[in-house]
């Protein structure tokens, strides 16, 4: 049995998604951001208990599925595109968390060629991505900010322990070219 959404429901869902992305991009809306919204959009928000910031009300947030994935994304290659396309298949909205420069230096023991803001801007421009943000210094803060329904780990990423209400997907393939890995690309470029 197929369930059809009315154009009003689709419009409300799209508006909720748009607001959600703005809330995550700005890490909650402040009163000046709120003032620029239409009254119907304001009705979809609620004030947080811990300050003068606003988030999407739960009944609107539950209208769509958010997928979170992350990585360094210093040298964009076909393996990244494969991962992002596969991640997007698991929900309505794909948020990508780009590792901070400090995290890259600590975990990969390399200096990124592009700084964290440049890497986030590059990833944000990719077709499957709805929003790219720079991660927080700790994973829990990023999870709270994004509030994903699904977290997708690439085939070569180590899974992290997540709350039980978040679905975990571990990709098992890297795409058509097994050499589409940042380390191999850097090696071929002599970096």
Helices and strands as residue ranges (DSSP letters): H 7-26, E 29-30, H 31-35, H 39-42, E 45-47, E 53-56, H 58-61, E 66-71, H 78-88, E 93-98, H 101-108, H 116-124, E 131-134, H 139-146, E 150-153, E 167-170, H 182-189
